Amino acid sequence: MTRGNQRELARAKNQKKQGVQNKKKEDGLSKEQRMARDAEIMRQKQLKKEKAKTEGGGSTSK
């Protein structure tokens, strides 16, 4: 066998990747609920950024 264990390593890597992808969608929320949650998070971020800007911070940390 000239490939060695390359096929087995690739298969294991893909299984691990698929496991991580499946975990992302296990929050138990519908699409509308996720959209509402994400919109609220973005509003909070925007308010925080505007507050920092008005307080003279000007620059934000990333």
PDBQT receptor file of N, H, CA, C and O in Angstrom, charges set to zero:
ATOM      1  N   MET A   1       0.844  -1.176   0.000  1.00  0.00    +0.000 N 
ATOM      2  CA  MET A   1       0.000   0.000   0.000  1.00  0.00    +0.000 C 
ATOM      3  C   MET A   1       0.888   1.236   0.000  1.00  0.00    +0.000 C 
ATOM      4  O   MET A   1       1.670   1.442   0.928  1.00  0.00    +0.000 OA
ATOM      5  N   THR A   2       0.772   2.044  -1.018  1.00  0.00    +0.000 N 
ATOM      6  H   THR A   2       0.137   1.877  -1.772  1.00  0.00    +0.000 HD
ATOM      7  CA  THR A   2       1.648   3.196  -1.144  1.00  0.00    +0.000 C 
ATOM      8  C   THR A   2       1.147   4.418  -0.386  1.00  0.00    +0.000 C 
ATOM      9  O   THR A   2       1.926   5.329  -0.107  1.00  0.00    +0.000 OA
ATOM     10  N   ARG A   3      -0.113   4.454  -0.056  1.00  0.00    +0.000 N 
ATOM     11  H   ARG A   3      -0.746   3.713  -0.283  1.00  0.00    +0.000 HD
ATOM     12  CA  ARG A   3      -0.664   5.630   0.602  1.00  0.00    +0.000 C 
ATOM     13  C   ARG A   3      -0.446   5.617   2.103  1.00  0.00    +0.000 C 
ATOM     14  O   ARG A   3      -0.606   6.652   2.749  1.00  0.00    +0.000 OA
ATOM     15  N   GLY A   4      -0.092   4.504   2.665  1.00  0.00    +0.000 N 
ATOM     16  H   GLY A   4       0.038   3.663   2.140  1.00  0.00    +0.000 HD
ATOM     17  CA  GLY A   4       0.093   4.449   4.112  1.00  0.00    +0.000 C 
ATOM     18  C   GLY A   4      -1.227   4.667   4.823  1.00  0.00    +0.000 C 
ATOM     19  O   GLY A   4      -2.250   4.110   4.424  1.00  0.00    +0.000 OA
ATOM     20  N   ASN A   5      -1.212   5.463   5.859  1.00  0.00    +0.000 N 
ATOM     21  H   ASN A   5      -0.381   5.915   6.183  1.00  0.00    +0.000 HD
ATOM     22  CA  ASN A   5      -2.440   5.682   6.617  1.00  0.00    +0.000 C 
ATOM     23  C   ASN A   5      -3.085   7.026   6.292  1.00  0.00    +0.000 C 
ATOM     24  O   ASN A   5      -3.878   7.537   7.082  1.00  0.00    +0.000 OA
ATOM     25  N   GLN A   6      -2.757   7.596   5.155  1.00  0.00    +0.000 N 
ATOM     26  H   GLN A   6      -2.113   7.181   4.513  1.00  0.00    +0.000 HD
ATOM     27  CA  GLN A   6      -3.295   8.897   4.778  1.00  0.00    +0.000 C 
ATOM     28  C   GLN A   6      -4.823   8.872   4.717  1.00  0.00    +0.000 C 
ATOM     29  O   GLN A   6      -5.485   9.805   5.172  1.00  0.00    +0.000 OA
ATOM     30  N   ARG A   7      -5.371   7.807   4.157  1.00  0.00    +0.000 N 
ATOM     31  H   ARG A   7      -4.833   7.049   3.788  1.00  0.00    +0.000 HD
ATOM     32  CA  ARG A   7      -6.825   7.703   4.028  1.00  0.00    +0.000 C 
ATOM     33  C   ARG A   7      -7.480   7.645   5.403  1.00  0.00    +0.000 C 
ATOM     34  O   ARG A   7      -8.500   8.293   5.636  1.00  0.00    +0.000 OA
ATOM     35  N   GLU A   8      -6.897   6.873   6.306  1.00  0.00    +0.000 N 
ATOM     36  H   GLU A   8      -6.068   6.346   6.117  1.00  0.00    +0.000 HD
ATOM     37  CA  GLU A   8      -7.460   6.759   7.652  1.00  0.00    +0.000 C 
ATOM     38  C   GLU A   8      -7.360   8.078   8.416  1.00  0.00    +0.000 C 
ATOM     39  O   GLU A   8      -8.281   8.443   9.145  1.00  0.00    +0.000 OA
ATOM     40  N   LEU A   9      -6.249   8.791   8.253  1.00  0.00    +0.000 N 
ATOM     41  H   LEU A   9      -5.501   8.494   7.660  1.00  0.00    +0.000 HD
ATOM     42  CA  LEU A   9      -6.100  10.085   8.917  1.00  0.00    +0.000 C 
ATOM     43  C   LEU A   9      -7.116  11.093   8.375  1.00  0.00    +0.000 C 
ATOM     44  O   LEU A   9      -7.707  11.860   9.135  1.00  0.00    +0.000 OA
ATOM     45  N   ALA A  10      -7.311  11.085   7.067  1.00  0.00    +0.000 N 
ATOM     46  H   ALA A  10      -6.831  10.462   6.449  1.00  0.00    +0.000 HD
ATOM     47  CA  ALA A  10      -8.282  11.992   6.458  1.00  0.00    +0.000 C 
ATOM     48  C   ALA A  10      -9.690  11.661   6.923  1.00  0.00    +0.000 C 
ATOM     49  O   ALA A  10     -10.492  12.563   7.164  1.00  0.00    +0.000 OA
ATOM     50  N   ARG A  11      -9.995  10.389   7.050  1.00  0.00    +0.000 N 
ATOM     51  H   ARG A  11      -9.344   9.656   6.854  1.00  0.00    +0.000 HD
ATOM     52  CA  ARG A  11     -11.319   9.972   7.510  1.00  0.00    +0.000 C 
ATOM     53  C   ARG A  11     -11.548  10.416   8.956  1.00  0.00    +0.000 C 
ATOM     54  O   ARG A  11     -12.630  10.900   9.290  1.00  0.00    +0.000 OA
ATOM     55  N   ALA A  12     -10.547  10.256   9.807  1.00  0.00    +0.000 N 
ATOM     56  H   ALA A  12      -9.669   9.863   9.536  1.00  0.00    +0.000 HD
ATOM     57  CA  ALA A  12     -10.666  10.670  11.208  1.00  0.00    +0.000 C 
ATOM     58  C   ALA A  12     -10.820  12.182  11.311  1.00  0.00    +0.000 C 
ATOM     59  O   ALA A  12     -11.612  12.681  12.110  1.00  0.00    +0.000 OA
ATOM     60  N   LYS A  13     -10.058  12.906  10.498  1.00  0.00    +0.000 N 
ATOM     61  H   LYS A  13      -9.414  12.501   9.849  1.00  0.00    +0.000 HD
ATOM     62  CA  LYS A  13     -10.143  14.369  10.508  1.00  0.00    +0.000 C 
ATOM     63  C   LYS A  13     -11.531  14.833  10.073  1.00  0.00    +0.000 C 
ATOM     64  O   LYS A  13     -12.085  15.766  10.654  1.00  0.00    +0.000 OA
ATOM     65  N   ASN A  14     -12.089  14.188   9.060  1.00  0.00    +0.000 N 
ATOM     66  H   ASN A  14     -11.638  13.430   8.588  1.00  0.00    +0.000 HD
ATOM     67  CA  ASN A  14     -13.410  14.550   8.569  1.00  0.00    +0.000 C 
ATOM     68  C   ASN A  14     -14.487  14.241   9.606  1.00  0.00    +0.000 C 
ATOM     69  O   ASN A  14     -15.422  15.025   9.768  1.00  0.00    +0.000 OA
ATOM     70  N   GLN A  15     -14.374  13.127  10.305  1.00  0.00    +0.000 N 
ATOM     71  H   GLN A  15     -13.614  12.490  10.173  1.00  0.00    +0.000 HD
ATOM     72  CA  GLN A  15     -15.340  12.794  11.346  1.00  0.00    +0.000 C 
ATOM     73  C   GLN A  15     -15.309  13.828  12.460  1.00  0.00    +0.000 C 
ATOM     74  O   GLN A  15     -16.356  14.231  12.966  1.00  0.00    +0.000 OA
ATOM     75  N   LYS A  16     -14.118  14.257  12.843  1.00  0.00    +0.000 N 
ATOM     76  H   LYS A  16     -13.267  13.930  12.432  1.00  0.00    +0.000 HD
ATOM     77  CA  LYS A  16     -13.981  15.277  13.873  1.00  0.00    +0.000 C 
ATOM     78  C   LYS A  16     -14.620  16.585  13.405  1.00  0.00    +0.000 C 
ATOM     79  O   LYS A  16     -15.320  17.250  14.168  1.00  0.00    +0.000 OA
ATOM     80  N   LYS A  17     -14.374  16.946  12.150  1.00  0.00    +0.000 N 
ATOM     81  H   LYS A  17     -13.805  16.406  11.530  1.00  0.00    +0.000 HD
ATOM     82  CA  LYS A  17     -14.937  18.174  11.580  1.00  0.00    +0.000 C 
ATOM     83  C   LYS A  17     -16.459  18.097  11.556  1.00  0.00    +0.000 C 
ATOM     84  O   LYS A  17     -17.128  19.072  11.899  1.00  0.00    +0.000 OA
ATOM     85  N   GLN A  18     -17.010  16.973  11.165  1.00  0.00    +0.000 N 
ATOM     86  H   GLN A  18     -16.467  16.181  10.886  1.00  0.00    +0.000 HD
ATOM     87  CA  GLN A  18     -18.460  16.816  11.122  1.00  0.00    +0.000 C 
ATOM     88  C   GLN A  18     -19.060  16.911  12.518  1.00  0.00    +0.000 C 
ATOM     89  O   GLN A  18     -20.155  17.448  12.681  1.00  0.00    +0.000 OA
ATOM     90  N   GLY A  19     -18.368  16.402  13.519  1.00  0.00    +0.000 N 
ATOM     91  H   GLY A  19     -17.478  15.965  13.387  1.00  0.00    +0.000 HD
ATOM     92  CA  GLY A  19     -18.844  16.483  14.896  1.00  0.00    +0.000 C 
ATOM     93  C   GLY A  19     -18.916  17.907  15.376  1.00  0.00    +0.000 C 
ATOM     94  O   GLY A  19     -19.863  18.272  16.072  1.00  0.00    +0.000 OA
ATOM     95  N   VAL A  20     -17.940  18.726  15.023  1.00  0.00    +0.000 N 
ATOM     96  H   VAL A  20     -17.171  18.430  14.458  1.00  0.00    +0.000 HD
ATOM     97  CA  VAL A  20     -17.929  20.139  15.417  1.00  0.00    +0.000 C 
ATOM     98  C   VAL A  20     -19.060  20.873  14.722  1.00  0.00    +0.000 C 
ATOM     99  O   VAL A  20     -19.717  21.709  15.343  1.00  0.00    +0.000 OA
ATOM    100  N   GLN A  21     -19.305  20.589  13.462  1.00  0.00    +0.000 N 
ATOM    101  H   GLN A  21     -18.772  19.910  12.957  1.00  0.00    +0.000 HD
ATOM    102  CA  GLN A  21     -20.367  21.266  12.721  1.00  0.00    +0.000 C 
ATOM    103  C   GLN A  21     -21.733  20.925  13.291  1.00  0.00    +0.000 C 
ATOM    104  O   GLN A  21     -22.615  21.784  13.328  1.00  0.00    +0.000 OA
ATOM    105  N   ASN A  22     -21.926  19.696  13.733  1.00  0.00    +0.000 N 
ATOM    106  H   ASN A  22     -21.210  18.999  13.703  1.00  0.00    +0.000 HD
ATOM    107  CA  ASN A  22     -23.217  19.293  14.273  1.00  0.00    +0.000 C 
ATOM    108  C   ASN A  22     -23.498  19.955  15.608  1.00  0.00    +0.000 C 
ATOM    109  O   ASN A  22     -24.662  20.190  15.932  1.00  0.00    +0.000 OA
ATOM    110  N   LYS A  23     -22.493  20.260  16.385  1.00  0.00    +0.000 N 
ATOM    111  H   LYS A  23     -21.548  20.069  16.122  1.00  0.00    +0.000 HD
ATOM    112  CA  LYS A  23     -22.677  20.862  17.696  1.00  0.00    +0.000 C 
ATOM    113  C   LYS A  23     -23.205  22.285  17.596  1.00  0.00    +0.000 C 
ATOM    114  O   LYS A  23     -23.884  22.752  18.510  1.00  0.00    +0.000 OA
ATOM    115  N   LYS A  24     -22.910  22.981  16.512  1.00  0.00    +0.000 N 
ATOM    116  H   LYS A  24     -22.358  22.601  15.769  1.00  0.00    +0.000 HD
ATOM    117  CA  LYS A  24     -23.304  24.370  16.357  1.00  0.00    +0.000 C 
ATOM    118  C   LYS A  24     -24.825  24.529  16.355  1.00  0.00    +0.000 C 
ATOM    119  O   LYS A  24     -25.327  25.535  16.856  1.00  0.00    +0.000 OA
ATOM    120  N   LYS A  25     -25.564  23.582  15.814  1.00  0.00    +0.000 N 
ATOM    121  H   LYS A  25     -25.156  22.764  15.406  1.00  0.00    +0.000 HD
ATOM    122  CA  LYS A  25     -26.994  23.737  15.623  1.00  0.00    +0.000 C 
ATOM    123  C   LYS A  25     -27.808  23.093  16.738  1.00  0.00    +0.000 C 
ATOM    124  O   LYS A  25     -29.010  22.888  16.568  1.00  0.00    +0.000 OA
ATOM    125  N   GLU A  26     -27.205  22.775  17.854  1.00  0.00    +0.000 N 
ATOM    126  H   GLU A  26     -26.228  22.942  17.992  1.00  0.00    +0.000 HD
ATOM    127  CA  GLU A  26     -27.911  22.114  18.935  1.00  0.00    +0.000 C 
ATOM    128  C   GLU A  26     -28.355  23.088  20.019  1.00  0.00    +0.000 C 
ATOM    129  O   GLU A  26     -28.401  22.719  21.192  1.00  0.00    +0.000 OA
ATOM    130  N   ASP A  27     -28.680  24.317  19.653  1.00  0.00    +0.000 N 
ATOM    131  H   ASP A  27     -28.642  24.617  18.700  1.00  0.00    +0.000 HD
ATOM    132  CA  ASP A  27     -29.099  25.279  20.651  1.00  0.00    +0.000 C 
ATOM    133  C   ASP A  27     -30.594  25.193  20.942  1.00  0.00    +0.000 C 
ATOM    134  O   ASP A  27     -31.071  25.832  21.880  1.00  0.00    +0.000 OA
ATOM    135  N   GLY A  28     -31.334  24.427  20.167  1.00  0.00    +0.000 N 
ATOM    136  H   GLY A  28     -30.947  23.908  19.405  1.00  0.00    +0.000 HD
ATOM    137  CA  GLY A  28     -32.746  24.217  20.425  1.00  0.00    +0.000 C 
ATOM    138  C   GLY A  28     -33.628  25.394  20.050  1.00  0.00    +0.000 C 
ATOM    139  O   GLY A  28     -34.761  25.483  20.523  1.00  0.00    +0.000 OA
ATOM    140  N   LEU A  29     -33.139  26.299  19.213  1.00  0.00    +0.000 N 
ATOM    141  H   LEU A  29     -32.218  26.227  18.830  1.00  0.00    +0.000 HD
ATOM    142  CA  LEU A  29     -33.907  27.476  18.829  1.00  0.00    +0.000 C 
ATOM    143  C   LEU A  29     -34.341  27.363  17.373  1.00  0.00    +0.000 C 
ATOM    144  O   LEU A  29     -33.655  26.765  16.544  1.00  0.00    +0.000 OA
ATOM    145  N   SER A  30     -35.494  27.951  17.085  1.00  0.00    +0.000 N 
ATOM    146  H   SER A  30     -36.051  28.437  17.758  1.00  0.00    +0.000 HD
ATOM    147  CA  SER A  30     -35.940  28.006  15.696  1.00  0.00    +0.000 C 
ATOM    148  C   SER A  30     -35.180  29.122  14.981  1.00  0.00    +0.000 C 
ATOM    149  O   SER A  30     -34.446  29.892  15.599  1.00  0.00    +0.000 OA
ATOM    150  N   LYS A  31     -35.371  29.188  13.692  1.00  0.00    +0.000 N 
ATOM    151  H   LYS A  31     -35.968  28.563  13.189  1.00  0.00    +0.000 HD
ATOM    152  CA  LYS A  31     -34.685  30.209  12.903  1.00  0.00    +0.000 C 
ATOM    153  C   LYS A  31     -35.070  31.609  13.371  1.00  0.00    +0.000 C 
ATOM    154  O   LYS A  31     -34.210  32.480  13.496  1.00  0.00    +0.000 OA
ATOM    155  N   GLU A  32     -36.353  31.826  13.628  1.00  0.00    +0.000 N 
ATOM    156  H   GLU A  32     -37.051  31.118  13.526  1.00  0.00    +0.000 HD
ATOM    157  CA  GLU A  32     -36.828  33.143  14.065  1.00  0.00    +0.000 C 
ATOM    158  C   GLU A  32     -36.249  33.505  15.425  1.00  0.00    +0.000 C 
ATOM    159  O   GLU A  32     -35.877  34.655  15.658  1.00  0.00    +0.000 OA
ATOM    160  N   GLN A  33     -36.171  32.531  16.318  1.00  0.00    +0.000 N 
ATOM    161  H   GLN A  33     -36.473  31.596  16.128  1.00  0.00    +0.000 HD
ATOM    162  CA  GLN A  33     -35.614  32.784  17.644  1.00  0.00    +0.000 C 
ATOM    163  C   GLN A  33     -34.132  33.128  17.560  1.00  0.00    +0.000 C 
ATOM    164  O   GLN A  33     -33.657  34.025  18.256  1.00  0.00    +0.000 OA
ATOM    165  N   ARG A  34     -33.403  32.410  16.705  1.00  0.00    +0.000 N 
ATOM    166  H   ARG A  34     -33.789  31.681  16.140  1.00  0.00    +0.000 HD
ATOM    167  CA  ARG A  34     -31.975  32.707  16.511  1.00  0.00    +0.000 C 
ATOM    168  C   ARG A  34     -31.800  34.104  15.932  1.00  0.00    +0.000 C 
ATOM    169  O   ARG A  34     -30.918  34.851  16.356  1.00  0.00    +0.000 OA
ATOM    170  N   MET A  35     -32.640  34.453  14.966  1.00  0.00    +0.000 N 
ATOM    171  H   MET A  35     -33.356  33.846  14.622  1.00  0.00    +0.000 HD
ATOM    172  CA  MET A  35     -32.534  35.774  14.350  1.00  0.00    +0.000 C 
ATOM    173  C   MET A  35     -32.816  36.874  15.375  1.00  0.00    +0.000 C 
ATOM    174  O   MET A  35     -32.127  37.894  15.399  1.00  0.00    +0.000 OA
ATOM    175  N   ALA A  36     -33.825  36.666  16.216  1.00  0.00    +0.000 N 
ATOM    176  H   ALA A  36     -34.385  35.838  16.196  1.00  0.00    +0.000 HD
ATOM    177  CA  ALA A  36     -34.153  37.660  17.242  1.00  0.00    +0.000 C 
ATOM    178  C   ALA A  36     -33.014  37.772  18.252  1.00  0.00    +0.000 C 
ATOM    179  O   ALA A  36     -32.646  38.875  18.655  1.00  0.00    +0.000 OA
ATOM    180  N   ARG A  37     -32.463  36.648  18.656  1.00  0.00    +0.000 N 
ATOM    181  H   ARG A  37     -32.762  35.751  18.329  1.00  0.00    +0.000 HD
ATOM    182  CA  ARG A  37     -31.350  36.645  19.616  1.00  0.00    +0.000 C 
ATOM    183  C   ARG A  37     -30.150  37.370  19.025  1.00  0.00    +0.000 C 
ATOM    184  O   ARG A  37     -29.540  38.211  19.685  1.00  0.00    +0.000 OA
ATOM    185  N   ASP A  38     -29.813  37.043  17.784  1.00  0.00    +0.000 N 
ATOM    186  H   ASP A  38     -30.308  36.360  17.248  1.00  0.00    +0.000 HD
ATOM    187  CA  ASP A  38     -28.661  37.673  17.139  1.00  0.00    +0.000 C 
ATOM    188  C   ASP A  38     -28.878  39.169  16.937  1.00  0.00    +0.000 C 
ATOM    189  O   ASP A  38     -27.945  39.958  17.083  1.00  0.00    +0.000 OA
ATOM    190  N   ALA A  39     -30.116  39.563  16.598  1.00  0.00    +0.000 N 
ATOM    191  H   ALA A  39     -30.874  38.922  16.479  1.00  0.00    +0.000 HD
ATOM    192  CA  ALA A  39     -30.412  40.983  16.420  1.00  0.00    +0.000 C 
ATOM    193  C   ALA A  39     -30.234  41.725  17.738  1.00  0.00    +0.000 C 
ATOM    194  O   ALA A  39     -29.700  42.834  17.756  1.00  0.00    +0.000 OA
ATOM    195  N   GLU A  40     -30.672  41.128  18.832  1.00  0.00    +0.000 N 
ATOM    196  H   GLU A  40     -31.106  40.227  18.816  1.00  0.00    +0.000 HD
ATOM    197  CA  GLU A  40     -30.512  41.761  20.144  1.00  0.00    +0.000 C 
ATOM    198  C   GLU A  40     -29.036  41.893  20.513  1.00  0.00    +0.000 C 
ATOM    199  O   GLU A  40     -28.621  42.914  21.061  1.00  0.00    +0.000 OA
ATOM    200  N   ILE A  41     -28.249  40.870  20.216  1.00  0.00    +0.000 N 
ATOM    201  H   ILE A  41     -28.587  40.041  19.770  1.00  0.00    +0.000 HD
ATOM    202  CA  ILE A  41     -26.807  40.924  20.488  1.00  0.00    +0.000 C 
ATOM    203  C   ILE A  41     -26.166  42.054  19.686  1.00  0.00    +0.000 C 
ATOM    204  O   ILE A  41     -25.327  42.791  20.206  1.00  0.00    +0.000 OA
ATOM    205  N   MET A  42     -26.558  42.188  18.433  1.00  0.00    +0.000 N 
ATOM    206  H   MET A  42     -27.239  41.590  18.012  1.00  0.00    +0.000 HD
ATOM    207  CA  MET A  42     -25.983  43.237  17.588  1.00  0.00    +0.000 C 
ATOM    208  C   MET A  42     -26.399  44.620  18.089  1.00  0.00    +0.000 C 
ATOM    209  O   MET A  42     -25.595  45.551  18.048  1.00  0.00    +0.000 OA
ATOM    210  N   ARG A  43     -27.657  44.774  18.567  1.00  0.00    +0.000 N 
ATOM    211  H   ARG A  43     -28.310  44.018  18.600  1.00  0.00    +0.000 HD
ATOM    212  CA  ARG A  43     -28.091  46.052  19.121  1.00  0.00    +0.000 C 
ATOM    213  C   ARG A  43     -27.257  46.420  20.344  1.00  0.00    +0.000 C 
ATOM    214  O   ARG A  43     -26.850  47.570  20.509  1.00  0.00    +0.000 OA
ATOM    215  N   GLN A  44     -27.007  45.430  21.198  1.00  0.00    +0.000 N 
ATOM    216  H   GLN A  44     -27.337  44.496  21.064  1.00  0.00    +0.000 HD
ATOM    217  CA  GLN A  44     -26.216  45.678  22.399  1.00  0.00    +0.000 C 
ATOM    218  C   GLN A  44     -24.794  46.113  22.030  1.00  0.00    +0.000 C 
ATOM    219  O   GLN A  44     -24.246  47.042  22.624  1.00  0.00    +0.000 OA
ATOM    220  N   LYS A  45     -24.209  45.432  21.047  1.00  0.00    +0.000 N 
ATOM    221  H   LYS A  45     -24.655  44.678  20.565  1.00  0.00    +0.000 HD
ATOM    222  CA  LYS A  45     -22.858  45.787  20.590  1.00  0.00    +0.000 C 
ATOM    223  C   LYS A  45     -22.836  47.211  20.036  1.00  0.00    +0.000 C 
ATOM    224  O   LYS A  45     -21.916  47.984  20.303  1.00  0.00    +0.000 OA
ATOM    225  N   GLN A  46     -23.868  47.537  19.262  1.00  0.00    +0.000 N 
ATOM    226  H   GLN A  46     -24.615  46.909  19.046  1.00  0.00    +0.000 HD
ATOM    227  CA  GLN A  46     -23.933  48.865  18.655  1.00  0.00    +0.000 C 
ATOM    228  C   GLN A  46     -24.057  49.941  19.737  1.00  0.00    +0.000 C 
ATOM    229  O   GLN A  46     -23.390  50.973  19.671  1.00  0.00    +0.000 OA
ATOM    230  N   LEU A  47     -24.914  49.694  20.732  1.00  0.00    +0.000 N 
ATOM    231  H   LEU A  47     -25.456  48.855  20.785  1.00  0.00    +0.000 HD
ATOM    232  CA  LEU A  47     -25.058  50.664  21.823  1.00  0.00    +0.000 C 
ATOM    233  C   LEU A  47     -23.759  50.831  22.595  1.00  0.00    +0.000 C 
ATOM    234  O   LEU A  47     -23.388  51.945  22.965  1.00  0.00    +0.000 OA
ATOM    235  N   LYS A  48     -23.078  49.736  22.833  1.00  0.00    +0.000 N 
ATOM    236  H   LYS A  48     -23.379  48.832  22.533  1.00  0.00    +0.000 HD
ATOM    237  CA  LYS A  48     -21.803  49.786  23.557  1.00  0.00    +0.000 C 
ATOM    238  C   LYS A  48     -20.776  50.598  22.775  1.00  0.00    +0.000 C 
ATOM    239  O   LYS A  48     -20.037  51.399  23.347  1.00  0.00    +0.000 OA
ATOM    240  N   LYS A  49     -20.740  50.383  21.466  1.00  0.00    +0.000 N 
ATOM    241  H   LYS A  49     -21.341  49.732  21.001  1.00  0.00    +0.000 HD
ATOM    242  CA  LYS A  49     -19.782  51.104  20.624  1.00  0.00    +0.000 C 
ATOM    243  C   LYS A  49     -20.116  52.597  20.582  1.00  0.00    +0.000 C 
ATOM    244  O   LYS A  49     -19.215  53.433  20.649  1.00  0.00    +0.000 OA
ATOM    245  N   GLU A  50     -21.410  52.940  20.470  1.00  0.00    +0.000 N 
ATOM    246  H   GLU A  50     -22.143  52.261  20.416  1.00  0.00    +0.000 HD
ATOM    247  CA  GLU A  50     -21.811  54.341  20.450  1.00  0.00    +0.000 C 
ATOM    248  C   GLU A  50     -21.502  55.004  21.788  1.00  0.00    +0.000 C 
ATOM    249  O   GLU A  50     -21.073  56.157  21.826  1.00  0.00    +0.000 OA
ATOM    250  N   LYS A  51     -21.714  54.294  22.864  1.00  0.00    +0.000 N 
ATOM    251  H   LYS A  51     -22.062  53.357  22.833  1.00  0.00    +0.000 HD
ATOM    252  CA  LYS A  51     -21.433  54.823  24.194  1.00  0.00    +0.000 C 
ATOM    253  C   LYS A  51     -19.938  55.117  24.349  1.00  0.00    +0.000 C 
ATOM    254  O   LYS A  51     -19.560  56.167  24.871  1.00  0.00    +0.000 OA
ATOM    255  N   ALA A  52     -19.098  54.198  23.900  1.00  0.00    +0.000 N 
ATOM    256  H   ALA A  52     -19.405  53.345  23.476  1.00  0.00    +0.000 HD
ATOM    257  CA  ALA A  52     -17.661  54.397  23.978  1.00  0.00    +0.000 C 
ATOM    258  C   ALA A  52     -17.231  55.583  23.126  1.00  0.00    +0.000 C 
ATOM    259  O   ALA A  52     -16.330  56.336  23.495  1.00  0.00    +0.000 OA
ATOM    260  N   LYS A  53     -17.885  55.738  21.985  1.00  0.00    +0.000 N 
ATOM    261  H   LYS A  53     -18.617  55.126  21.685  1.00  0.00    +0.000 HD
ATOM    262  CA  LYS A  53     -17.545  56.831  21.073  1.00  0.00    +0.000 C 
ATOM    263  C   LYS A  53     -17.926  58.180  21.678  1.00  0.00    +0.000 C 
ATOM    264  O   LYS A  53     -17.175  59.148  21.564  1.00  0.00    +0.000 OA
ATOM    265  N   THR A  54     -19.093  58.244  22.321  1.00  0.00    +0.000 N 
ATOM    266  H   THR A  54     -19.703  57.457  22.414  1.00  0.00    +0.000 HD
ATOM    267  CA  THR A  54     -19.540  59.511  22.899  1.00  0.00    +0.000 C 
ATOM    268  C   THR A  54     -18.772  59.865  24.169  1.00  0.00    +0.000 C 
ATOM    269  O   THR A  54     -18.683  61.038  24.531  1.00  0.00    +0.000 OA
ATOM    270  N   GLU A  55     -18.229  58.883  24.833  1.00  0.00    +0.000 N 
ATOM    271  H   GLU A  55     -18.301  57.930  24.539  1.00  0.00    +0.000 HD
ATOM    272  CA  GLU A  55     -17.462  59.145  26.055  1.00  0.00    +0.000 C 
ATOM    273  C   GLU A  55     -16.039  59.582  25.741  1.00  0.00    +0.000 C 
ATOM    274  O   GLU A  55     -15.239  59.784  26.655  1.00  0.00    +0.000 OA
ATOM    275  N   GLY A  56     -15.721  59.728  24.498  1.00  0.00    +0.000 N 
ATOM    276  H   GLY A  56     -16.371  59.564  23.756  1.00  0.00    +0.000 HD
ATOM    277  CA  GLY A  56     -14.412  60.218  24.120  1.00  0.00    +0.000 C 
ATOM    278  C   GLY A  56     -13.393  59.141  23.858  1.00  0.00    +0.000 C 
ATOM    279  O   GLY A  56     -12.226  59.437  23.599  1.00  0.00    +0.000 OA
ATOM    280  N   GLY A  57     -13.813  57.893  23.922  1.00  0.00    +0.000 N 
ATOM    281  H   GLY A  57     -14.760  57.652  24.132  1.00  0.00    +0.000 HD
ATOM    282  CA  GLY A  57     -12.887  56.793  23.670  1.00  0.00    +0.000 C 
ATOM    283  C   GLY A  57     -12.370  56.836  22.242  1.00  0.00    +0.000 C 
ATOM    284  O   GLY A  57     -11.173  56.688  21.992  1.00  0.00    +0.000 OA
ATOM    285  N   GLY A  58     -13.281  57.038  21.324  1.00  0.00    +0.000 N 
ATOM    286  H   GLY A  58     -14.252  57.158  21.527  1.00  0.00    +0.000 HD
ATOM    287  CA  GLY A  58     -12.883  57.157  19.931  1.00  0.00    +0.000 C 
ATOM    288  C   GLY A  58     -12.394  55.857  19.337  1.00  0.00    +0.000 C 
ATOM    289  O   GLY A  58     -12.946  55.380  18.346  1.00  0.00    +0.000 OA
ATOM    290  N   SER A  59     -11.382  55.287  19.920  1.00  0.00    +0.000 N 
ATOM    291  H   SER A  59     -10.934  55.674  20.725  1.00  0.00    +0.000 HD
ATOM    292  CA  SER A  59     -10.867  54.026  19.394  1.00  0.00    +0.000 C 
ATOM    293  C   SER A  59     -11.472  52.871  20.175  1.00  0.00    +0.000 C 
ATOM    294  O   SER A  59     -11.726  52.973  21.376  1.00  0.00    +0.000 OA
ATOM    295  N   THR A  60     -11.697  51.773  19.470  1.00  0.00    +0.000 N 
ATOM    296  H   THR A  60     -11.491  51.690  18.495  1.00  0.00    +0.000 HD
ATOM    297  CA  THR A  60     -12.234  50.589  20.114  1.00  0.00    +0.000 C 
ATOM    298  C   THR A  60     -11.192  49.492  20.077  1.00  0.00    +0.000 C 
ATOM    299  O   THR A  60     -10.360  49.446  19.171  1.00  0.00    +0.000 OA
ATOM    300  N   SER A  61     -11.237  48.626  21.041  1.00  0.00    +0.000 N 
ATOM    301  H   SER A  61     -11.913  48.663  21.776  1.00  0.00    +0.000 HD
ATOM    302  CA  SER A  61     -10.314  47.498  21.052  1.00  0.00    +0.000 C 
ATOM    303  C   SER A  61     -10.987  46.322  20.370  1.00  0.00    +0.000 C 
ATOM    304  O   SER A  61     -12.198  46.138  20.487  1.00  0.00    +0.000 OA
ATOM    305  N   LYS A  62     -10.212  45.536  19.666  1.00  0.00    +0.000 N 
ATOM    306  H   LYS A  62      -9.228  45.686  19.571  1.00  0.00    +0.000 HD
ATOM    307  CA  LYS A  62     -10.761  44.387  18.955  1.00  0.00    +0.000 C 
ATOM    308  C   LYS A  62     -10.428  43.116  19.647  1.00  0.00    +0.000 C 
ATOM    309  O   LYS A  62     -10.812  42.042  19.185  1.00  0.00    +0.000 OA
TER     310      LYS A  62
